[in-house]
Amino acid sequence: AMARTTADRALAHGLLKAELAEDLLVVLADQERRPGGPGPGETR
């Protein structure tokens, strides 16, 4: 949720292009739905 908020803010302030923000939000949503996926701050 924190990463989504950060992406939304970056988009609103013109720091992130709309198409890149869309891709980022899709990836974040996929991570949240995946059971056993990395938790906040974790990578694989």
C-alpha positions in Angstrom: 0.0 0.0 0.0 2.9 2.3 0.8 4.5 1.8 -2.6 1.1 2.4 -4.3 0.7 5.7 -2.4 4.3 6.7 -3.4 3.6 6.0 -7.1 0.3 8.0 -6.9 2.1 11.0 -5.4 5.0 10.8 -7.9 2.5 10.7 -10.8 0.5 13.7 -9.3 3.7 15.7 -9.1 4.9 14.9 -12.6 7.8 12.8 -11.4 6.5 9.6 -13.0 5.0 9.2 -16.5 1.5 7.9 -16.7 2.3 4.8 -18.7 5.1 3.9 -16.3 2.9 4.5 -13.3 0.3 2.2 -14.8 2.9 -0.6 -15.2 4.2 -0.1 -11.7 0.7 -0.3 -10.2 0.0 -3.5 -12.1 3.2 -5.1 -10.8 2.3 -4.0 -7.2 -1.2 -5.4 -7.5 0.2 -8.7 -8.7 2.6 -8.9 -5.8 -0.2 -8.3 -3.3 -2.3 -11.1 -4.8 0.4 -13.6 -4.9 0.4 -15.9 -1.8 3.9 -16.3 -0.3 5.2 -13.3 -2.2 7.8 -11.1 -0.6 6.7 -8.9 2.2 7.3 -5.2 2.5 11.0 -4.5 1.8 11.8 -8.0 0.8 13.1 -9.1 -2.6 13.5 -12.5 -4.2 
